[in-house]
Amino acid sequence: MAGSTVSETIFFLDRASQTGLQAQIRETIVSAVLSGRLAPGAQLPSSRKLAAYLNISRITVTLAYQELASQGYVEAANRSGYRVAGKPPTTAIAMQAAHAAADAIDWSAKLRSTFIVAKQMRKPLDWRTYPYPFLYGQMDPSLFDLTAWRDCARRALAREDFELMAGDFAAADDIQLVNYICSRTLPGRGIRANPDEILVTVGAQNALWIVIQLLLRQGAHAVCENPCHPDMSASLRLSGAGITFVDVDKDGLPPAALPEEVDAVFVTPSHHSPTGATMPIERRAALLEAAASKDFIIVEDDYEFEMSFLAPPSPALKAFDRCGRVFYIGSFSKSLFPGLRLGYLVAPAAVIREARALRALMLRHPPGHLQRTAAYFLALGHYDAVLHRMREEYHRRHIIMDAALRDAGLEIAGSAAFGGTSFWIEGPEGLDADLLMNALRKDGVLIESGSPFFPKDDGPCRFFRMGYSSIARNRIADGVALTAARIAERG
């Protein structure tokens, strides 16, 4: 296409997008250059012609072209024209040839392992367009203080902060964030820890993966709750260890059901995933006694304790640990927003040293700017204010949803005694929650089938989860009624 004129028809503006018009023009050109669709020397439409075609101001096009010129993607061709630069920042590769060569490789023979070992919990990326999104773990942006977060992000870009975070942390963590976790977060759960006993991770799942790599190997024995989060069971399977899935009851995992041979037990005692069951004090003591007598480690995932509005959450299991046998995993992603991906691991200093070395081989350390922004957000009180706002709103939604479920005749099989953000529902005998989930999507209702939570069962599952963190109060009752109607249809 060198020397040719680019047609203005390759440009399209989405006026509903939050991306500005100039940025959309630049994105179109940069994408075409990097993919090889626009070759060096190709003449771009004049600013007047493109502005008329897109029905926008000519200055908008001119400014977009000038910005691209300063970046080296285009260059001035004459007084009013621009063309693709002879040497743009990235040289395009013959993409079609590369794809053809890749497709010819037998990847099943080349890849030594498969990591697709669990049933996926699939959520549509456009879930916000559905009128009744009963999805767990999603956020309501109206409850988050975005202005405060932006202010903290700007603070984290101040010169002193920038010089710190722009360098290599050398596997260390942001000391401000670690100090906040030590002084505020953990004491709220009854836990005392020193900075050298804390590792910042890219969310709770990253912490869990690191712990599994440290504790388990071929021939080791692990215990996990049944049902459990599918990522938990998948990570354990990939470790090569033998796994015993112990059925939970209304009080969570029963220590009396543990096998004799065990190296690590993975639990969610304060808020079982997904039923919400809370392990009572007596059972926690029994689990700790078993850990001492059988010489195993307990890995505690203490997710969502912040969403307490019905009653104060029970202390963490780690709070009762006097021997260092409990590894504690926490996360800010559940309480702030899921895309944050910021968590932490609490364990003895010797363990954290090994965990830090392993994390360094995986990703060095979580992004410095993200850690410092979160540290400011926590230290300046914004975090507590957001949690207060969320608790109040989720309490209202919990009341409405509890009443709607009971009015619709749906059986609540579990919910957190202190609050939380979801209900675990048991459908009638013979219900297939996977089929129900797919049918409800046509009605604009999004629920989560319970089948991924049962690693031992391949047959139909009648359990499903309905969250209320991202659905408006005035839509809950109608969404529950649609769910009940679909279940009645299938009964």
C-alpha positions in Angstrom: 0.0 0.0 0.0 3.1 2.2 -0.1 2.3 5.5 -1.9 -1.4 4.7 -2.1 -4.2 6.7 -0.5 -6.0 5.3 2.6 -9.7 5.3 2.3 -11.6 7.2 5.0 -14.0 4.2 5.2 -11.6 2.4 7.6 -12.5 4.9 10.2 -15.5 4.5 12.6 -16.4 6.5 15.7 -18.4 5.2 18.5 -20.0 8.3 20.0 -21.4 6.2 23.0 -17.8 5.2 23.9 -16.1 6.8 26.9 -13.0 7.0 24.7 -12.6 10.5 23.1 -12.9 11.1 19.4 -9.2 12.0 18.9 -8.2 8.8 20.8 -10.4 6.7 18.6 -8.9 8.1 15.4 -5.4 7.5 16.8 -6.3 3.9 17.8 -7.6 3.1 14.3 -4.4 4.3 12.7 -2.0 2.7 15.2 -3.8 -0.6 15.0 -3.7 -0.6 11.2 0.0 0.3 11.2 1.0 -2.4 13.7 -1.0 -5.1 12.0 0.5 -4.3 8.6 -2.8 -3.1 7.1 -1.3 0.3 6.5 2.2 0.1 5.0 4.9 2.8 5.3 4.2 5.7 2.9 0.5 5.2 2.7 -1.3 8.6 2.3 -3.9 9.3 5.0 -7.1 11.2 4.2 -6.8 15.0 4.5 -8.0 16.4 7.8 -10.8 18.2 5.9 -11.9 15.1 4.1 -11.8 12.8 7.1 -13.6 15.4 9.3 -16.4 15.7 6.8 -16.7 11.9 6.5 -16.9 11.5 10.3 -19.0 14.6 10.8 -16.6 16.1 13.4 -14.5 19.2 13.8 -11.5 19.4 11.5 -9.3 20.4 14.5 -10.1 17.1 16.1 -8.6 15.2 13.1 -5.6 17.6 13.0 -4.8 17.2 16.6 -5.0 13.4 16.3 -2.6 13.5 13.3 -0.2 15.8 15.1 -0.1 13.5 18.2 0.6 10.5 15.9 3.4 12.5 14.2 5.0 13.2 17.6 4.9 9.5 18.4 6.5 8.6 15.1 3.6 6.7 13.5 2.9 9.3 10.8 4.8 12.1 9.1 3.9 15.3 7.3 3.7 14.7 3.6 3.0 18.4 2.7 1.5 21.5 4.3 -1.8 19.8 5.0 -1.3 16.1 4.5 0.1 13.2 6.4 1.3 9.7 5.5 2.3 6.6 7.4 5.9 7.0 8.6 8.6 5.2 6.7 9.9 3.6 9.9 7.0 3.5 12.5 7.9 2.5 16.1 7.1 -1.1 15.5 7.8 -2.9 12.3 4.9 -5.1 11.2 5.4 -8.8 10.7 3.8 -10.9 8.0 1.0 -11.8 10.3 -0.9 -14.2 8.0 2.3 -16.2 7.3 3.0 -16.4 11.1 -0.5 -17.6 11.8 -0.3 -20.2 9.1 2.9 -21.5 10.4 1.5 -21.7 14.0 -1.6 -23.5 12.8 0.6 -26.2 11.2 2.1 -27.2 14.6 0.7 -30.1 16.6 0.4 -28.3 19.9 -1.0 -31.3 21.7 2.3 -33.1 21.2 4.4 -30.0 22.0 2.7 -28.9 25.2 3.8 -31.2 28.1 1.0 -30.3 30.4 -2.6 -29.1 30.3 -4.0 -26.7 32.8 -7.6 -27.0 31.8 -8.6 -29.4 34.5 -11.7 -27.8 36.1 -15.1 -26.8 34.8 -15.0 -23.1 34.1 -17.2 -20.5 35.7 -18.0 -18.4 32.6 -19.5 -14.9 33.0 -20.3 -12.9 29.9 -18.0 -9.9 29.6 -21.0 -7.7 28.8 -22.9 -8.7 31.9 -23.7 -5.1 32.7 -26.1 -5.1 29.7 -28.3 -7.8 31.3 -31.2 -6.4 33.4 -30.8 -9.1 36.2 -27.1 -9.8 36.9 -27.1 -12.0 40.0 -23.4 -12.6 39.6 -21.1 -13.1 42.6 -17.9 -11.1 42.9 -18.8 -8.2 40.6 -19.0 -4.7 41.8 -21.5 -1.8 41.7 -19.5 1.2 40.5 -21.9 3.6 42.2 -20.7 2.4 45.6 -17.0 3.0 44.9 -15.3 6.3 45.3 -13.6 6.6 42.0 -12.6 10.3 42.6 -10.7 9.2 45.8 -9.0 6.4 43.9 -7.9 8.8 41.2 -6.5 11.2 43.8 -4.6 8.3 45.4 -3.2 7.3 42.0 -2.0 10.9 41.4 -0.4 10.9 44.8 1.4 7.7 43.9 2.8 9.5 40.9 4.5 12.2 42.9 8.2 12.4 42.3 9.3 10.7 45.5 6.8 7.9 45.1 7.4 7.6 41.4 11.2 7.2 41.8 10.5 4.4 44.3 8.0 2.5 42.3 9.7 3.1 38.9 12.7 1.1 40.1 12.9 -2.6 40.6 11.6 -3.6 44.0 14.0 -6.6 43.9 11.1 -8.9 45.0 10.3 -6.6 47.9 6.8 -5.1 48.6 5.5 -1.6 49.2 6.4 -1.0 52.8 3.4 1.4 53.3 1.0 -1.3 52.1 2.6 -3.9 54.3 2.5 -1.7 57.3 -1.2 -1.0 56.8 -1.9 -4.7 56.6 0.1 -5.3 59.8 -1.5 -2.4 61.8 -5.1 -2.3 60.5 -6.2 -5.2 58.4 -4.9 -8.2 60.3 -5.7 -6.9 63.9 -9.3 -6.6 62.7 -9.3 -10.3 62.2 -7.5 -11.0 65.5 -4.1 -11.6 63.9 -0.7 -10.3 64.8 2.1 -10.4 62.3 5.4 -8.7 61.5 6.3 -7.3 58.1 8.6 -10.2 57.3 5.6 -12.5 57.8 3.6 -10.9 54.9 3.9 -11.3 51.1 1.8 -9.1 48.8 0.3 -11.1 45.9 -1.6 -10.6 42.7 -4.9 -11.6 44.4 -5.8 -14.5 46.6 -5.5 -17.0 43.8 -1.8 -16.1 43.3 -1.2 -16.6 47.0 -3.0 -19.9 46.9 -0.9 -21.1 44.0 2.4 -20.1 45.7 1.4 -22.0 48.9 0.4 -25.1 46.9 3.8 -25.1 45.2 5.6 -24.8 48.5 3.6 -27.4 50.4 2.6 -30.1 47.9 4.3 -32.4 45.4 3.8 -35.8 43.9 3.0 -38.2 46.7 1.8 -35.6 49.2 -1.8 -35.6 50.5 -4.1 -32.6 50.6 -7.7 -32.1 52.0 -10.2 -29.7 50.4 -13.8 -28.9 51.2 -16.6 -30.3 49.0 -18.1 -28.2 47.5 -15.2 -25.8 46.9 -14.2 -23.1 44.5 -13.2 -24.7 41.2 -9.9 -22.7 41.1 -9.0 -24.3 44.4 -9.6 -27.9 43.3 -7.9 -27.3 39.9 -4.8 -25.9 41.6 -4.6 -28.9 43.9 -5.0 -31.4 41.1 -2.2 -29.8 39.2 0.2 -30.2 42.2 0.2 -33.9 41.7 -0.8 -34.5 45.3 -3.5 -36.9 46.3 -6.6 -35.0 47.2 -9.4 -36.0 49.6 -12.6 -33.9 49.3 -14.4 -33.8 52.6 -18.1 -33.0 52.5 -19.1 -29.9 54.5 -22.2 -29.6 56.6 -23.9 -26.6 58.2 -20.8 -25.9 60.3 -18.3 -26.2 57.5 -15.6 -28.9 57.2 -15.8 -31.5 60.0 -12.3 -32.3 61.4 -13.4 -35.8 62.4 -13.7 -36.7 58.7 -10.0 -35.9 58.0 -8.0 -38.9 56.7 -5.0 -40.1 58.8 -2.4 -39.1 56.2 -2.5 -35.4 55.3 0.0 -32.7 54.7 -2.2 -29.7 54.1 -5.9 -28.8 54.7 -7.4 -26.0 52.6 -10.4 -24.3 54.2 -12.7 -21.3 54.2 -13.8 -21.4 57.9 -15.3 -18.0 58.4 -17.3 -18.1 55.2 -17.3 -21.4 53.4 -17.2 -21.1 49.6 -19.9 -21.3 48.3 -22.4 -22.2 51.0 -21.5 -19.4 53.5 -21.3 -21.8 56.4 -19.3 -20.6 59.4 -17.1 -23.0 61.3 -17.9 -22.7 65.1 -15.2 -22.1 67.7 -15.3 -25.7 68.9 -14.7 -27.1 65.5 -11.9 -24.6 64.8 -10.2 -25.8 68.0 -10.6 -29.4 66.9 -9.0 -28.6 63.5 -6.0 -27.0 65.2 -5.6 -29.9 67.5 -5.7 -32.3 64.6 -3.1 -30.2 62.8 -0.7 -30.5 65.7 -1.3 -34.3 66.3 -1.1 -35.2 62.6 1.5 -32.6 61.7 -0.2 -30.8 58.8 -0.6 -27.2 57.7 -3.9 -25.4 57.4 -4.3 -22.9 54.6 -7.1 -20.4 55.4 -8.8 -18.4 52.7 -10.5 -15.6 54.6 -12.5 -14.0 51.8 -15.3 -11.4 52.1 -15.2 -11.0 55.8 -15.5 -7.2 55.2 -19.1 -7.6 54.1 -20.5 -7.9 57.6 -23.8 -6.2 58.2 -25.9 -8.8 60.0 -23.4 -9.6 62.7 -19.7 -9.1 63.3 -17.7 -11.8 61.5 -16.1 -14.5 63.7 -12.3 -14.1 64.2 -10.1 -15.7 61.7 -8.9 -19.3 62.3 -5.4 -17.8 62.2 -6.3 -15.8 65.3 -6.4 -19.0 67.3 -3.1 -20.4 65.9 -0.3 -20.5 68.5 2.1 -22.8 66.6 2.4 -21.1 63.2 0.5 -24.0 61.4 -2.1 -21.7 59.8 -1.2 -19.9 56.5 -3.6 -17.0 56.0 -4.7 -15.6 52.7 -6.5 -12.3 52.3 -7.5 -10.1 49.4 -8.5 -6.5 48.7 -10.1 -7.5 45.3 -13.3 -8.8 47.0 -13.8 -5.6 49.0 -12.8 -3.0 46.5 -13.1 -4.2 42.9 -12.3 -7.6 41.3 -10.0 -6.1 38.7 -7.7 -4.8 41.4 -6.0 -8.3 41.8 -4.2 -7.4 45.1 -4.0 -9.9 47.9 -1.6 -11.1 50.6 -0.2 -14.2 52.3 0.5 -14.3 56.1 2.9 -17.2 57.2 6.0 -17.7 59.3 9.0 -15.6 58.2 10.9 -18.6 56.9 7.9 -19.6 54.7 7.5 -16.0 53.4 11.2 -16.0 52.4 10.6 -19.0 50.2 7.3 -17.7 48.9 9.0 -14.4 47.9 11.7 -16.3 46.0 9.0 -18.3 44.2 7.0 -15.2 43.4 10.1 -13.5 42.0 10.5 -16.3 39.5 6.9 -15.9 38.4 6.3 -12.1 38.2 9.0 -10.5 40.3 6.5 -8.4 42.3 3.0 -6.9 41.9 3.1 -3.5 40.1 4.6 -0.8 42.4 2.1 1.9 41.4 -0.8 -0.3 42.2 0.6 -1.1 45.6 1.3 2.5 46.5 -2.2 3.7 45.2 -3.9 1.0 47.3 -1.7 2.0 50.3 -2.8 5.7 50.1 -6.5 4.6 49.6 -6.3 2.5 52.8 -4.3 5.0 54.9 -6.4 8.1 54.0 -9.6 6.4 55.2 -11.2 5.9 51.8 -11.2 2.1 52.1 -13.2 2.2 55.4 -15.7 4.7 53.9 -16.3 2.5 50.9 -16.8 -0.5 53.0 -19.3 1.4 55.2 -21.2 2.4 52.1 -21.2 -1.2 50.7 -22.3 -2.8 53.9 -25.3 -0.4 54.2 -26.4 -1.0 50.6 -25.8 -4.8 50.7 -27.8 -5.1 53.9 -30.8 -3.5 52.1 -30.3 -5.8 49.1 -29.9 -8.9 51.4 -33.3 -8.1 53.0 -35.0 -7.7 49.7 -33.5 -10.8 48.2 -34.1 -13.0 51.2 -37.8 -12.0 51.1 -38.0 -12.4 47.3 -36.5 -15.9 47.4 -38.9 -17.1 50.2 -41.9 -15.6 48.5 -40.9 -17.4 45.3 -40.6 -20.7 47.1 -36.9 -21.1 46.4 -34.9 -23.0 49.1 -32.0 -21.1 50.6 -29.3 -23.7 51.2 -26.7 -21.3 52.6 -25.8 -17.7 53.2 -23.2 -16.1 55.5 -24.5 -15.5 59.0 -22.7 -12.1 59.1 -23.9 -10.9 55.7 -21.8 -11.5 52.5 -23.0 -10.9 49.0 -24.8 -14.0 47.8 -27.2 -16.8 48.4 -26.6 -20.5 47.8 -29.9 -22.0 46.4 -30.9 -25.7 46.3 -33.2 -26.4 43.4 -35.7 -29.3 43.3 -34.7 -32.9 42.7 -33.8 -33.4 39.1 -33.0 -29.8 38.3 -29.9 -29.2 36.0 -28.5 -25.9 37.1 -26.4 -25.6 33.9 -29.5 -25.8 31.8 -31.3 -23.4 34.1 -28.4 -20.9 33.8 -28.5 -21.0 30.0 -32.3 -20.7 29.8 -32.3 -17.7 32.2 -29.8 -15.9 30.1 -32.4 -15.6 27.4 -34.6 -13.8 30.0 -31.8 -11.4 30.9 -31.1 -13.2 34.2 -27.6 -14.2 35.1 -27.0 -16.8 37.8 -24.1 -19.2 38.5 -24.6 -22.9 38.3 -23.2 -24.8 41.2 -21.7 -27.6 39.2 -18.1 -26.2 39.0 -18.0 -26.3 42.8 -18.4 -30.1 43.0 -15.2 -31.6 41.6 -16.3 -35.2 42.3 -19.6 -35.0 40.5 -20.1 -35.1 36.7 -23.9 -35.4 36.7 -26.5 -32.7 36.8 -26.3 -30.3 39.8 -29.4 -28.8 41.3 -27.5 -26.1 43.3 -26.9 -22.6 42.1 -25.6 -19.2 43.4 -27.3 -15.8 43.2 -25.2 -12.8 44.1 -26.5 -9.3 44.8 -23.4 -7.1 44.8 -24.1 -5.8 41.3 -27.9 -5.8 40.8 -30.1 -2.8 41.7 -32.5 -3.2 44.5 -35.5 -2.5 42.3 -34.6 -5.4 40.0 -34.1 -8.1 42.5 -37.7 -9.2 43.0 -38.5 -9.4 39.3 -35.2 -11.4 38.6 -36.0 -13.9 41.4 -39.5 -14.3 40.0 -38.2 -15.1 36.5 -35.8 -17.6 38.0 -38.6 -19.3 39.9 -40.8 -19.4 36.8 -38.0 -21.1 34.8 -37.6 -23.7 37.5 -41.3 -24.4 37.6 -41.2 -24.8 33.8 -38.6 -27.5 34.1 -40.3 -29.2 37.0 
